[in-house]
Structure formats: structure tokens, C-alpha cells
Amino acid sequence: MNKTLRIIAGVVFVLIITFSLIHICQNLGRSWKVDITEQKIYTLSDGTKTILGKLNKPVRMKLYYAKTAAMKGPDQIRYFNNYYEFVKSLLEEYVRVSGGMVELEIIDPRPYSDEEVAAIRYGLKRFPITEEEGFFFGLVVQTQFGVEKVIPVFSPSRQNFVEYDISYLIDTAMTRQKKRIGILSALEVMGDDVTPYMARMMKMQGQVPKPAWAFVEQLKQQYEVVGIPRDVNKIEDVDTLLVIHPKDFNEPTLFAIDQFVLGGGRTIVCVDPYCINDMPEQPAMQMQMRHNPSSEMDKILVKWGLEVPKDTYAGDRMLAISGRLKANDRPKKIIGFLGLDAAKSKDCFNRDNVMTSELNEVKVLFSGILRETIMNEEEAAQMNLKRIPLISTSDRGNSWKANPYELMSPDADRLMEKFTDGTKPVHIGYMVTGRFKSAFPDGIDIEVEEAGDANEPVKVTRHLDALPAASEDCAVAVFADVDFLSDMVAYVDTFFGKLVAGDNSALLMNAIEDLSGSSELISIRSRGNFKRPFEVVDEIEAKAEEETAVEEAKINAEIKGFESELQSILGSAKKGEEEIIGSSIVQKKKELELKILEARKQLKQIRKVRLERIEKLGNKLRNFNMLAAPAVILLIVIILGIQRSAKKRHYISHASDS
């Protein structure tokens, strides 16, 4: 074989080895991965790993992505190609970590195909691109029990919550039983819970059963909802506890709430310094003066690191809503009636929390405020206490005080005068997690009735032992308003019944969904950003912009100076000197135009240098990425060549010696 053929054969073998290595690395890469992103966005959290570790039946995931259609779509659709690769890589990580319990199927639904029909049947959103092509990007999770859970579309607005959404689907798909929601309230939010037969009997007697609040009926569509009596001393068989307006709760009831939370029960608490829905319908003045519409649970809240100041309310001039406080009054802005609006202030909703990330508008009525209590740093660290604001006023919001008598016959103008703008948001809702301590560490004594000697009931005292502290992280959501759940604020009456108004009910539903999941879901926080900023490029651009701004300011100053000089010449002109002055003006204009032209050239040069620096950086990064793999292979070839040459010389030297 001549030298040329040997060279050709060598090149062919190198190419074969290169492509083989690429293929091997691609296959091995599915199990051998290193997440080098700063925020570990391709690494599953411990909570997700725990959920996957509990799987005892296979779960099938179907990722629908119209890749062919996306290539034909506009730039907004083609953007999803990168997002799709991220989601696919994350789902492949689910498959790898699950140990074979999760199967992944990737489907490109083409027009008129069975896959497209199935995607529509599952409820995935279809976005038309052309007359025939439709774009899909959603996920279906299926179990052997026939349970199907769906993400209709992977929206870029939820890219920080992709892992949470996927893990939530898997966790809830494996739970076949309906979650049980317990409602404990001083208000009659459950209405008259009577059978249809009893309801008919009451109507025949001229009595009208009180309906449940609209949010309760909405909850019943997804959950099993039960009322909890106010004299309870132990709360059992409830997945999530909803405490609404805890007014005049006795010690055993507060003890039951405390122990339910410490035992790992998820809880949502709505307290209110002035609950409008607790006012008598047509009270006499004396009754009104005696009535106290405020709720209070400070003994437990302080153990969660929060407090609700008495007779203190949230206010915000920018978010205040107009309304009538009296029947014949004209509408006026009420400082206590706030419309938390994402369009008006980015501070209203915590975009990094799944409960509030997609809310737009929530109304509150004479809401209180939530403050974080000062705790010992060592104690807070031991409790692993985390207090996360959920909903707030704008940065112009503030608290204001009013006694109950002022609110019984409120004057909108006077209340507005009491308010002073603030400099930072006032918080109305909080999510708190940690290993809480009990408000009743020594337990409590309760009186119970027992049968006496003559089978007559007698009261005896019993001691209830307490769980002094939680062994694992607890989770509670606290809101400083009750009226935001009421029919008059959260819903509107229409011909078709009560319809949702704003995102009040969505806030409650989100909180219940988040808290009613497993403890592992609570531990999953928002993912790192999918889009990473190009910090070096941004720094170069910022520096160039700064240089440009200086030059532009200099040019503008020169222009103003020349204009001022021209005005001065015109102002001092005398009759008969117009021609001389006119020629002077023309000359000045020419000088000004030349200077402006020169300055613009300088600006172009700066922008050119900026562009060259950015392109140079881009070329360097691109070349590095393109040449990295061939460079490694070339390095291996060189090392092998040197090793082979050394062995050859060694062999020749031994042969010559012999």
C-alpha cells in the first residue's frame, strides 16, 4: 500500500472514530450528565427525587411538541424549540432518576393524524399556524389506574415552575382519593348544610336555607369539603385546614389548630381586624356598638413569626377603588378598599411563588397587615423558618389606624385624610414554612362529660398532652383579610348565577392546591431562569453606551451653546446690519453642521467598535465550541502518535542491539 492510500485510510479511520465517539457520547450522555448551570436548572430537586422514589407503579409521560410545525411558524413559535429542548432534557432526567418507573414518549402530532386527535382529546391547547398546521406543546401523565393529568401548554411565563408543575402532576396522579378540606370558621360560610328533602321542607314552612359562600361551592367541585365545629379539641381526617375569621375561639379550638399544624397538616388562615361580613344585617346602634367584628389568633401566629396589629389596616392611594359607603353617596375612593393590580405595581404579587405567580388582580376590603415578628437568629435557624410575602401593596402603600367606631359609619374623605403615603410595600399575605413550636407546650386541661354513678352526666377534667414542636417542616398560608373570599368581593351576580370576579378565588384555589400536595411538593421551589443573561456582552454594551452618552451630551451642549450665541447676535443687531449678521449666521450654521457631522462620525466609530467587540467575543465563543471536540480528538491522536513513535524507536534500538 503506497503512502497516499495509507493517508486516505488514516483520515477515513479518524472520521469513523470521531463519529463513533460522538454517537457513544450521545448515548452515554443520557446517564452521564453534569449540570454546569449556575442555578442547576437541569438537576431535579430533592423533593422531586423523593416523589419519584415513592412510585410503586409505572407512570407514562407523553410530551407533545409539534416540532415540524414549529419550523414553519413565525419567530415567536420557533423560539419554543430551545424551550422544548430544556423541557425534554428535564423529563429525561425524571426517567433516569425514577429507576424505570417513569416512561417518556415524545410525539410530534401531524395534521389529521391520530396523535393530533389524541392531543385535542387530552385537552392540550392547539395554536393554528397555517390552515392545516397546528402547534402543540403540552404534557400528559398517565397511570395504570386510568388517571390522566395534563399540562395544556408549557407557557414561557411559568418556566421558573416547570419542575413544580411536572412533579405536581405525578404526585396528584398517584393519589386516587379526593383531598379532604376542613373549614373552621366563626362565620356561616358553609350555609345550612341540609339535605334536599330538608331544604324542601324548610321552604314549605316559609324558611329559606342559607346558601354556602360561593367559594365553598367552587371547592366542592374538586375536593371533599367538611365543616369543623368551633368547639373541637382535635382535628382529624383532614388534608388541608381552612381557618376563616377565628373570632372568640376557645382554648381547646386554638390547641386543635396548633397541634394540627405541628403534626404536618397544611393550613390556610384568614384573619381580619374588621370583617365586614361579620356585621349584623340591620343592627340597632347599641347592638352595633357592642359588636366586635375583628378576629384574633395572635397566640399561634406569633409562633409562626407573624403578627396582625390591632385596628391597623393596609392602604394605598394608587390602588384604592371607588365605591359607595352609604346608599345615597356618590362613589369615592376608599383607602381601605384596594385592588391589588399587577399592571399598576410589580410589588402586588410574588412572581417567584407558585401561589401568586400568575395573578393579575385581587381585591381586599379593610384588610389588616402582616408583620414579621423579631425572633432570635439562633431560634429562627433551628426552626428553619422562612417567611415569604405573597400579596402586598405597591411601594407607596402604608398602614393606617382606625377604631371600630370610625368604620361603623365610615367617611371616605376622612379616612383618606388619615392616610400617609409610605415608601415600601405593606404585606397582606404570607407563606410560612419551618419546624414550628407549640403555643401550648404543656398541653391543656379540658372538661368532658362522663357517666356518673347513677348514669347521670358529670363533668371531669382531662389533660391533653401536646406535641411541643414539629419534627418536620410545616407549611401555612396566612392572609390578613376575610372579606376577599366573600360573595360581594370575589364574585358578581349574573343571570347565570355567581361568576368569578378577578383573581380572589384563584388565590385561594392556588393556595389549597399548593398546600394540599405532598410535603415534597412544598420543598420544591421555583427553578432558575431558563434564559441566562450574557453578562460579558451586557458589560461591553453598557460601557459603550456610557461612552456614547458622554459624547451625545457633549454634542448637545455644543449645539445649545451655538444656539445661544446666535440668539445673542440677533438680539444685538441694529438696523442696516442685517446682511452682515445674516452672513455671520450662515457661517455659524456651517460651523455647527461640520461639528455635528464630525460628532456623528465619532458616534458611529464608537458603535462600530462596540459591535466589533461583541462580534469578536461571539466568534471566540463559537470557535471554542466548534473546535473543542476536534481539539480533544487531535490531542489524543498526537499522544497516541508520540507513544507509537517511541515504541517504534525502542523496538528498532533493541533490534539493532541484537
C-alpha positions as CSV (number, residue, x, y, z in Angstrom):
1,M,0.0,0.0,0.0
2,N,1.5,3.3,-1.1
3,K,1.8,6.4,1.1
4,T,-1.2,8.2,-0.4
5,L,-3.6,5.3,0.3
6,R,-2.3,5.0,3.8
7,I,-3.0,8.7,4.4
8,I,-6.5,8.3,3.0
9,A,-7.2,5.3,5.1
10,G,-5.9,7.1,8.1
11,V,-8.2,10.0,7.5
12,V,-11.2,7.7,7.0
13,F,-10.4,5.8,10.2
14,V,-10.1,9.1,12.1
15,L,-13.5,10.2,10.8
16,I,-15.0,6.9,11.7
17,I,-13.6,7.1,15.2
18,T,-14.8,10.7,15.6
19,F,-18.4,9.9,14.6
20,S,-18.4,6.8,16.7
21,L,-17.2,8.7,19.7
22,I,-19.9,11.3,19.2
23,H,-22.6,8.6,18.9
24,I,-21.2,6.8,22.0
25,C,-21.1,10.1,24.0
26,Q,-24.7,10.9,23.0
27,N,-25.9,7.6,24.3
28,L,-23.8,7.7,27.4
29,G,-24.8,11.3,28.0
30,R,-28.3,10.2,28.9
31,S,-26.9,8.5,32.0
32,W,-23.7,10.5,32.5
33,K,-24.7,14.2,32.8
34,V,-23.0,17.1,34.5
35,D,-25.1,20.2,35.2
36,I,-22.8,23.1,34.9
37,T,-25.5,25.8,35.0
38,E,-25.1,28.2,37.9
39,Q,-28.7,27.6,39.2
40,K,-28.7,23.8,38.5
41,I,-31.8,24.1,36.3
42,Y,-31.2,20.6,34.8
43,T,-30.9,19.0,38.2
44,L,-34.0,17.7,40.0
45,S,-34.7,18.9,43.5
46,D,-34.7,16.6,46.5
47,G,-38.4,16.9,46.7
48,T,-38.9,15.6,43.2
49,K,-36.5,12.7,43.8
50,T,-38.5,11.8,46.9
51,I,-41.7,11.8,44.9
52,L,-40.2,9.6,42.2
53,G,-38.7,7.3,44.9
54,K,-42.2,6.6,46.3
55,L,-43.6,5.4,42.9
56,N,-44.7,1.8,43.1
57,K,-46.5,1.7,39.7
58,P,-45.2,2.9,36.3
59,V,-46.1,6.3,35.1
60,R,-46.2,7.2,31.4
61,M,-45.4,10.8,30.3
62,K,-46.4,11.9,26.8
63,L,-44.6,15.1,25.6
64,Y,-46.5,16.6,22.7
65,Y,-44.4,19.0,20.7
66,A,-45.2,20.0,17.1
67,K,-41.6,20.2,16.0
68,T,-42.3,20.1,12.3
69,A,-45.0,22.8,12.6
70,A,-42.7,24.9,14.7
71,M,-40.1,25.0,11.9
72,K,-42.8,26.6,9.6
73,G,-44.1,29.0,12.2
74,P,-43.1,32.6,12.9
75,D,-40.2,33.6,15.2
76,Q,-42.4,33.5,18.3
77,I,-43.1,29.8,17.6
78,R,-39.6,28.9,16.6
79,Y,-38.4,30.3,20.0
80,F,-40.1,27.3,21.6
81,N,-37.5,25.0,20.0
82,N,-35.0,25.9,22.7
83,Y,-37.6,25.8,25.4
84,Y,-38.7,22.4,24.2
85,E,-35.1,21.1,24.4
86,F,-34.9,22.3,28.0
87,V,-38.2,20.6,29.0
88,K,-37.2,17.4,27.1
89,S,-33.9,17.3,29.0
90,L,-35.7,17.8,32.3
91,L,-38.2,15.0,31.5
92,E,-35.3,12.7,30.6
93,E,-33.8,13.4,34.0
94,Y,-37.2,12.3,35.5
95,V,-36.8,9.0,33.6
96,R,-33.2,8.5,34.7
97,V,-33.9,9.2,38.4
98,S,-37.1,7.2,38.6
99,G,-35.2,3.9,38.0
100,G,-37.6,2.7,35.3
101,M,-40.8,3.8,36.9
102,V,-41.3,6.7,34.5
103,E,-41.6,6.2,30.8
104,L,-41.3,9.1,28.3
105,E,-42.8,9.2,24.9
106,I,-42.2,12.2,22.6
107,I,-44.9,12.8,20.0
108,D,-44.9,15.2,17.0
109,P,-48.7,15.5,16.2
110,R,-49.1,16.0,12.5
111,P,-52.3,17.3,10.9
112,Y,-55.1,14.8,10.5
113,S,-53.1,12.1,12.4
114,D,-54.3,10.0,15.3
115,E,-51.7,11.8,17.5
116,E,-53.3,15.2,16.8
117,V,-56.8,13.8,17.6
118,A,-55.4,12.4,20.9
119,A,-53.8,15.7,21.8
120,I,-57.0,17.5,21.4
121,R,-58.9,14.9,23.4
122,Y,-56.5,15.2,26.3
123,G,-57.2,18.9,26.3
124,L,-53.9,20.2,25.0
125,K,-54.0,23.7,23.6
126,R,-53.8,24.0,19.8
127,F,-52.4,27.1,18.2
128,P,-53.1,27.4,14.5
129,I,-50.0,28.3,12.3
130,T,-51.4,27.7,8.9
131,E,-54.7,26.4,7.6
132,E,-53.6,22.8,8.3
133,E,-50.7,23.1,10.7
134,G,-51.3,23.4,14.4
135,F,-48.8,24.0,17.2
136,F,-48.9,21.8,20.4
137,F,-46.6,21.9,23.4
138,G,-48.0,20.1,26.4
139,L,-47.6,17.1,28.6
140,V,-49.9,14.2,29.6
141,V,-49.2,12.0,32.6
142,Q,-51.0,8.6,32.7
143,T,-51.1,5.9,35.4
144,Q,-52.2,2.3,35.2
145,F,-55.4,3.2,37.1
146,G,-56.6,5.3,34.2
147,V,-55.8,8.7,35.8
148,E,-54.7,11.4,33.4
149,K,-53.2,14.7,34.3
150,V,-52.4,17.4,31.8
151,I,-50.3,20.5,31.3
152,P,-52.2,22.0,28.4
153,V,-49.3,24.2,27.3
154,F,-45.8,24.9,28.6
155,S,-46.0,28.6,28.9
156,P,-42.8,30.6,29.0
157,S,-44.3,32.7,31.8
158,R,-44.1,29.5,34.0
159,Q,-40.6,28.5,33.0
160,N,-39.4,29.0,36.6
161,F,-42.0,26.5,37.8
162,V,-41.6,23.7,35.2
163,E,-40.3,21.2,37.7
164,Y,-43.0,22.0,40.2
165,D,-45.7,21.6,37.5
166,I,-44.4,18.3,36.3
167,S,-43.9,16.9,39.9
168,Y,-47.3,18.1,40.9
169,L,-48.9,16.2,38.0
170,I,-47.0,13.0,39.0
171,D,-47.8,13.4,42.7
172,T,-51.5,14.1,42.2
173,A,-51.9,11.4,39.5
174,M,-50.8,8.8,42.0
175,T,-53.3,10.0,44.6
176,R,-56.6,8.5,43.6
177,Q,-58.7,9.7,46.6
178,K,-60.2,13.2,46.7
179,K,-58.4,15.6,49.0
180,R,-60.4,16.5,52.1
181,I,-60.7,20.2,53.0
182,G,-61.9,21.1,56.5
183,I,-63.4,24.6,57.1
184,L,-63.3,26.0,60.6
185,S,-65.0,29.4,60.9
186,A,-66.9,31.8,63.1
187,L,-68.9,32.8,60.1
188,E,-71.6,30.6,58.4
189,V,-69.6,30.1,55.3
190,M,-70.9,26.6,54.9
191,G,-74.5,27.8,54.9
192,D,-77.3,25.5,56.1
193,D,-75.9,22.1,55.3
194,V,-79.2,20.3,54.8
195,T,-80.4,17.5,52.6
196,P,-82.5,18.4,49.5
197,Y,-85.5,16.9,51.4
198,M,-84.9,19.2,54.4
199,A,-84.5,22.1,52.1
200,R,-87.9,21.5,50.5
201,M,-89.5,21.1,54.0
202,M,-87.9,24.4,55.1
203,K,-89.3,26.2,52.0
204,M,-92.8,24.8,52.7
205,Q,-92.6,26.3,56.2
206,G,-91.5,29.7,54.8
207,Q,-87.9,29.3,55.7
208,V,-85.1,29.8,53.3
209,P,-81.9,27.7,53.8
210,K,-78.8,29.9,53.9
211,P,-76.6,29.1,50.9
212,A,-72.9,28.4,51.3
213,W,-70.5,31.0,50.2
214,A,-69.6,30.7,46.5
215,F,-66.0,29.8,47.2
216,V,-67.2,26.7,49.2
217,E,-69.4,25.6,46.2
218,Q,-66.3,26.1,44.0
219,L,-64.2,24.0,46.3
220,K,-66.7,21.2,46.3
221,Q,-66.2,20.7,42.6
222,Q,-62.6,19.4,43.2
223,Y,-62.5,18.4,46.9
224,E,-64.5,16.9,49.6
225,V,-65.4,19.8,51.9
226,V,-66.4,19.3,55.5
227,G,-67.3,21.7,58.3
228,I,-65.4,21.5,61.6
229,P,-67.3,22.6,64.7
230,R,-66.0,25.5,66.7
231,D,-65.7,23.6,70.0
232,V,-63.4,20.9,68.5
233,N,-60.3,19.9,70.5
234,K,-58.7,17.7,67.9
235,I,-58.8,17.9,64.1
236,E,-58.5,14.6,62.2
237,D,-59.1,13.2,58.8
238,V,-58.5,16.5,57.0
239,D,-55.7,17.1,54.4
240,T,-56.0,20.8,54.4
241,L,-57.5,23.1,57.1
242,L,-59.1,26.4,56.2
243,V,-59.5,28.7,59.2
244,I,-61.7,31.7,58.4
245,H,-62.3,34.5,60.8
246,P,-61.0,32.9,64.0
247,K,-63.1,35.0,66.4
248,D,-63.7,34.1,70.0
249,F,-62.2,30.7,69.6
250,N,-61.8,28.9,72.9
251,E,-58.5,27.4,74.1
252,P,-59.3,23.8,73.0
253,T,-60.1,25.0,69.5
254,L,-56.8,27.0,69.2
255,F,-55.0,24.0,70.7
256,A,-56.5,21.8,68.0
257,I,-55.3,24.2,65.2
258,D,-51.9,24.4,66.8
259,Q,-51.5,20.6,67.0
260,F,-52.9,20.0,63.5
261,V,-50.2,22.3,62.1
262,L,-47.4,20.7,64.1
263,G,-48.5,17.3,63.0
264,G,-47.9,18.2,59.4
265,G,-51.4,19.4,58.5
266,R,-51.4,22.1,55.8
267,T,-53.3,25.2,56.9
268,I,-54.7,28.4,55.5
269,V,-55.7,31.1,57.9
270,C,-57.7,34.3,57.1
271,V,-57.7,36.8,60.0
272,D,-59.3,40.3,59.8
273,P,-59.1,43.3,62.1
274,Y,-62.6,44.4,60.8
275,C,-64.6,41.8,59.0
276,I,-67.5,43.4,57.0
277,N,-69.2,40.1,56.6
278,D,-69.4,39.7,60.4
279,M,-71.5,42.8,60.9
280,P,-75.2,42.3,61.8
281,E,-77.5,42.9,58.8
282,Q,-79.7,45.7,60.3
283,P,-78.3,46.3,63.8
284,A,-79.5,48.8,66.2
285,M,-76.9,51.4,67.2
286,Q,-76.5,49.9,70.6
287,M,-76.0,46.4,69.2
288,Q,-73.6,47.8,66.7
289,M,-71.5,49.5,69.4
290,R,-71.3,46.2,71.3
291,H,-70.4,44.0,68.3
292,N,-66.8,43.2,67.7
293,P,-66.1,42.2,64.0
294,S,-62.4,41.5,64.5
295,S,-60.7,38.1,64.5
296,E,-57.7,37.2,66.5
297,M,-55.2,34.3,66.7
298,D,-52.1,36.0,67.9
299,K,-51.2,33.3,70.4
300,I,-50.5,30.9,67.5
301,L,-49.4,33.4,64.8
302,V,-46.5,34.6,66.9
303,K,-45.1,31.1,66.9
304,W,-45.1,31.3,63.2
305,G,-43.2,34.5,63.2
306,L,-46.1,36.8,62.3
307,E,-48.4,39.4,63.9
308,V,-51.5,41.3,62.9
309,P,-51.6,44.7,64.6
310,K,-55.0,45.6,66.1
311,D,-57.1,48.3,64.4
312,T,-54.4,48.7,61.7
313,Y,-55.3,48.5,58.0
314,A,-53.5,48.4,54.7
315,G,-53.9,51.5,52.4
316,D,-52.6,52.6,49.1
317,R,-53.8,55.7,47.2
318,M,-52.7,54.3,43.8
319,L,-54.6,51.0,44.4
320,A,-57.7,52.4,46.1
321,I,-61.0,51.6,44.5
322,S,-64.1,53.8,44.2
323,G,-67.2,52.7,45.9
324,R,-70.2,53.8,48.0
325,L,-70.1,53.6,51.8
326,K,-73.7,54.8,52.0
327,A,-76.6,54.2,49.8
328,N,-77.1,57.8,48.6
329,D,-73.4,58.8,48.4
330,R,-71.6,59.3,45.1
331,P,-68.7,56.9,44.5
332,K,-65.5,57.9,46.2
333,K,-62.1,56.3,46.5
334,I,-62.0,54.2,49.7
335,I,-58.5,53.9,51.2
336,G,-59.5,50.5,52.7
337,F,-60.9,49.1,49.5
338,L,-57.9,48.1,47.5
339,G,-57.5,46.5,44.1
340,L,-54.0,44.8,44.1
341,D,-53.2,45.1,40.4
342,A,-50.1,43.7,38.7
343,A,-50.5,46.2,35.9
344,K,-50.1,49.1,38.4
345,S,-47.4,47.7,40.6
346,K,-45.0,44.8,40.3
347,D,-44.9,44.6,44.1
348,C,-48.5,43.3,44.4
349,F,-47.8,39.6,43.7
350,N,-44.8,37.5,44.4
351,R,-43.8,36.2,41.0
352,D,-41.4,33.7,42.5
353,N,-44.1,31.7,44.3
354,V,-46.5,29.3,42.6
355,M,-49.5,30.6,44.5
356,T,-49.2,34.1,43.2
357,S,-47.0,33.9,40.1
358,E,-49.8,34.3,37.6
359,L,-52.3,36.5,39.5
360,N,-53.3,39.8,38.0
361,E,-55.9,41.4,40.3
362,V,-57.1,40.7,43.9
363,K,-59.5,42.9,45.8
364,V,-59.3,43.3,49.6
365,L,-61.7,45.2,51.9
366,F,-60.4,46.9,55.0
367,S,-57.6,44.4,55.1
368,G,-55.2,44.2,58.0
369,I,-51.4,44.0,57.6
370,L,-49.0,41.2,58.4
371,R,-45.7,41.9,60.1
372,E,-42.7,39.7,60.8
373,T,-42.0,39.4,64.5
374,I,-38.5,39.9,65.7
375,M,-37.0,36.4,66.5
376,N,-33.7,35.3,67.9
377,E,-31.5,34.4,64.9
378,E,-30.4,31.1,66.5
379,E,-34.0,30.1,67.2
380,A,-35.1,31.0,63.7
381,A,-32.2,28.9,62.3
382,Q,-33.2,25.9,64.5
383,M,-36.8,26.2,63.2
384,N,-35.6,26.6,59.6
385,L,-38.1,29.5,59.5
386,K,-38.9,31.0,56.1
387,R,-41.4,33.9,55.8
388,I,-42.3,34.7,52.2
389,P,-44.6,37.6,51.3
390,L,-47.3,36.6,48.8
391,I,-49.5,39.7,48.2
392,S,-48.7,43.3,49.0
393,T,-49.5,46.9,48.3
394,S,-47.3,49.0,46.0
395,D,-44.2,50.7,47.3
396,R,-46.4,53.7,48.1
397,G,-48.6,51.7,50.4
398,N,-48.7,52.1,54.1
399,S,-50.7,51.1,57.2
400,W,-53.3,53.3,58.8
401,K,-55.2,53.1,62.1
402,A,-58.9,53.5,62.8
403,N,-61.0,52.3,65.8
404,P,-64.1,50.2,65.1
405,Y,-66.5,53.1,65.7
406,E,-65.0,55.0,62.8
407,L,-65.6,52.1,60.4
408,M,-69.2,51.5,61.5
409,S,-70.3,54.8,59.8
410,P,-67.2,55.4,57.6
411,D,-66.4,58.7,55.9
412,A,-64.4,58.1,52.8
413,D,-62.8,61.6,52.8
414,R,-61.9,61.5,56.4
415,L,-60.4,58.0,56.1
416,M,-58.3,59.2,53.1
417,E,-57.1,62.2,55.2
418,K,-55.8,59.8,57.9
419,F,-53.6,58.0,55.3
420,T,-50.0,58.9,54.6
421,D,-48.1,57.5,51.7
422,G,-45.3,55.0,52.5
423,T,-42.0,54.1,50.9
424,K,-42.2,50.3,50.8
425,P,-44.9,47.7,50.3
426,V,-47.2,46.6,53.1
427,H,-47.7,42.8,53.2
428,I,-51.2,41.3,53.3
429,G,-50.4,37.6,52.7
430,Y,-47.6,35.3,53.8
431,M,-46.4,31.8,53.2
432,V,-44.5,30.5,56.2
433,T,-42.6,27.2,56.5
434,G,-40.5,25.8,59.3
435,R,-40.4,23.5,62.3
436,F,-42.8,25.5,64.4
437,K,-43.0,25.4,68.2
438,S,-46.3,24.9,70.0
439,A,-48.2,27.7,71.6
440,F,-49.3,25.1,74.2
441,P,-46.1,23.2,75.1
442,D,-47.5,21.9,78.3
443,G,-50.8,20.8,76.8
444,I,-54.2,21.9,78.1
445,D,-56.9,20.8,80.5
446,I,-60.5,20.3,79.2
447,E,-63.8,19.5,80.8
448,V,-65.7,16.5,79.4
449,E,-68.9,14.8,80.4
450,E,-68.8,11.2,81.7
451,A,-71.5,9.0,83.1
452,G,-71.6,9.1,86.9
453,D,-72.7,6.5,89.4
454,A,-76.4,6.9,88.6
455,N,-75.7,7.2,84.9
456,E,-76.1,10.9,85.2
457,P,-73.5,13.0,83.3
458,V,-70.8,14.6,85.4
459,K,-68.1,16.9,84.3
460,V,-64.5,15.8,84.8
461,T,-61.2,17.5,83.9
462,R,-58.8,15.8,81.5
463,H,-55.4,16.8,80.4
464,L,-54.4,16.8,76.7
465,D,-50.7,16.3,76.0
466,A,-49.2,18.5,73.4
467,L,-46.7,18.0,70.6
468,P,-44.1,20.6,71.8
469,A,-42.6,21.2,68.3
470,A,-42.8,19.9,64.8
471,S,-40.4,17.2,63.8
472,E,-40.5,18.2,60.1
473,D,-41.2,21.4,58.2
474,C,-44.7,22.7,58.5
475,A,-46.4,25.0,55.9
476,V,-49.1,27.6,56.4
477,A,-50.5,30.5,54.4
478,V,-51.8,33.5,56.3
479,F,-54.0,36.3,54.9
480,A,-54.9,39.5,56.8
481,D,-58.4,39.7,55.2
482,V,-61.6,37.6,55.3
483,D,-63.8,39.7,53.1
484,F,-61.7,38.9,50.0
485,L,-63.4,35.5,49.9
486,S,-66.9,36.8,50.3
487,D,-69.5,36.7,47.5
488,M,-69.7,40.5,47.4
489,V,-66.0,40.9,46.7
490,A,-64.8,37.7,44.9
491,Y,-67.9,37.1,42.7
492,V,-70.6,39.0,40.7
493,D,-74.3,38.2,40.4
494,T,-75.4,37.5,36.9
495,F,-78.4,35.9,35.2
496,F,-76.4,32.6,35.1
497,G,-75.6,32.8,38.8
498,K,-72.4,33.9,40.7
499,L,-69.4,34.3,38.4
500,V,-65.8,34.8,39.5
501,A,-64.6,38.4,39.6
502,G,-60.8,39.0,39.5
503,D,-58.4,36.5,41.0
504,N,-59.6,36.3,44.6
505,S,-60.9,32.8,44.3
506,A,-57.9,31.8,42.2
507,L,-55.6,32.9,45.1
508,L,-57.4,30.6,47.5
509,M,-57.5,27.7,45.0
510,N,-53.8,28.1,44.3
511,A,-53.0,28.1,48.0
512,I,-55.1,25.0,48.6
513,E,-53.5,23.2,45.5
514,D,-50.0,24.1,46.6
515,L,-50.5,23.1,50.3
516,S,-52.7,20.0,49.6
517,G,-49.8,18.4,47.7
518,S,-47.2,16.2,49.4
519,S,-44.6,17.7,51.7
520,E,-42.1,17.1,48.9
521,L,-44.0,19.5,46.7
522,I,-43.8,22.1,49.4
523,S,-40.0,21.8,49.3
524,I,-39.8,22.3,45.5
525,R,-39.1,26.0,45.0
526,S,-39.0,27.9,41.7
527,R,-36.4,26.8,39.1
528,G,-33.6,29.0,38.0
529,N,-34.2,31.2,35.0
530,F,-34.2,29.3,31.6
531,K,-32.8,32.4,30.0
532,R,-29.3,33.3,31.2
533,P,-28.0,36.9,30.7
534,F,-24.8,37.3,28.7
535,E,-23.1,39.3,31.4
536,V,-19.8,39.9,29.5
537,V,-21.8,41.2,26.4
538,D,-24.0,43.3,28.6
539,E,-20.9,44.8,30.3
540,I,-19.4,45.6,26.9
541,E,-22.7,47.2,25.7
542,A,-23.2,49.1,28.9
543,K,-19.7,50.6,28.7
544,A,-20.1,51.5,25.0
545,E,-23.5,53.1,25.8
546,E,-21.9,55.1,28.6
547,E,-19.2,56.4,26.2
548,T,-21.9,57.2,23.7
549,A,-24.0,59.0,26.3
550,V,-21.0,61.2,27.2
551,E,-20.4,62.1,23.5
552,E,-24.0,62.8,22.9
553,A,-24.2,65.1,26.0
554,K,-21.1,66.9,24.7
555,I,-22.7,67.4,21.3
556,N,-26.0,68.7,22.8
557,A,-24.1,71.1,24.9
558,E,-22.2,72.5,21.9
559,I,-25.5,72.8,19.9
560,K,-27.1,74.8,22.8
561,G,-24.0,77.0,23.0
562,F,-24.2,77.8,19.3
563,E,-28.0,78.5,19.5
564,S,-27.4,80.8,22.5
565,E,-24.7,82.7,20.6
566,L,-26.9,83.0,17.5
567,Q,-29.8,84.4,19.7
568,S,-27.3,86.9,21.2
569,I,-26.2,88.1,17.8
570,L,-29.8,88.5,16.6
571,G,-30.7,90.4,19.8
572,S,-27.9,92.9,19.5
573,A,-28.4,93.5,15.8
574,K,-29.0,97.1,14.6
575,K,-30.8,98.4,11.6
576,G,-28.7,98.3,8.5
577,E,-26.5,95.4,9.7
578,E,-28.9,92.6,8.7
579,E,-26.8,91.5,5.7
580,I,-23.6,91.3,7.8
581,I,-25.4,89.5,10.6
582,G,-27.1,87.2,8.1
583,S,-23.7,86.2,6.6
584,S,-22.4,85.6,10.2
585,I,-25.4,83.3,10.9
586,V,-24.8,81.3,7.7
587,Q,-21.1,80.9,8.7
588,K,-22.1,79.8,12.2
589,K,-24.6,77.3,10.8
590,K,-21.9,75.8,8.6
591,E,-19.5,75.5,11.5
592,L,-22.3,73.9,13.6
593,E,-23.1,71.4,10.8
594,L,-19.5,70.5,10.4
595,K,-19.1,69.9,14.1
596,I,-22.3,67.9,14.3
597,L,-21.1,65.8,11.3
598,E,-17.8,65.2,13.0
599,A,-19.5,64.2,16.2
600,R,-21.8,61.8,14.4
601,K,-18.8,60.2,12.8
602,Q,-17.3,59.7,16.3
603,L,-20.6,58.2,17.5
604,K,-20.5,55.8,14.5
605,Q,-17.0,54.8,15.3
606,I,-17.9,54.1,19.0
607,R,-20.8,51.9,17.9
608,K,-18.6,50.2,15.3
609,V,-16.0,49.4,18.0
610,R,-18.8,48.1,20.3
611,L,-20.2,45.9,17.5
612,E,-16.7,44.6,16.7
613,R,-16.0,43.7,20.3
614,I,-19.3,41.9,20.6
615,E,-18.8,40.0,17.3
616,K,-15.2,39.2,18.3
617,L,-16.5,37.7,21.6
618,G,-19.2,35.8,19.7
619,N,-16.7,34.4,17.2
620,K,-14.3,33.4,20.0
621,L,-17.1,31.5,21.8
622,R,-18.3,29.9,18.6
623,N,-14.9,28.9,17.6
624,F,-14.2,27.5,21.0
625,N,-17.4,25.4,20.9
626,M,-16.7,24.2,17.4
627,L,-13.0,23.4,17.9
628,A,-13.2,21.9,21.4
629,A,-14.2,18.4,20.3
630,P,-11.8,18.2,17.3
631,A,-9.0,19.6,19.5
632,V,-9.5,16.8,22.1
633,I,-9.5,14.2,19.4
634,L,-6.4,15.7,17.8
635,L,-4.7,15.8,21.1
636,I,-5.5,12.1,21.6
637,V,-4.1,11.3,18.1
638,I,-0.9,13.2,18.8
639,I,-0.4,11.5,22.1
640,L,-1.0,8.1,20.5
641,G,1.3,9.0,17.6
642,I,4.1,10.0,20.0
643,Q,3.6,6.9,22.0
644,R,3.7,4.7,18.9
645,S,6.8,6.5,17.6
646,A,8.5,6.0,21.0
647,K,7.7,2.3,20.9
648,K,8.9,2.1,17.3
649,R,12.3,3.7,18.2
650,H,12.5,1.5,21.2
651,Y,11.8,-1.6,19.1
652,I,14.4,-0.6,16.5
653,S,17.1,0.1,19.1
654,H,16.5,-3.3,20.6
655,A,16.6,-5.0,17.2
656,S,19.9,-3.2,16.3
657,D,21.5,-4.3,19.6
658,S,20.6,-7.9,19.0
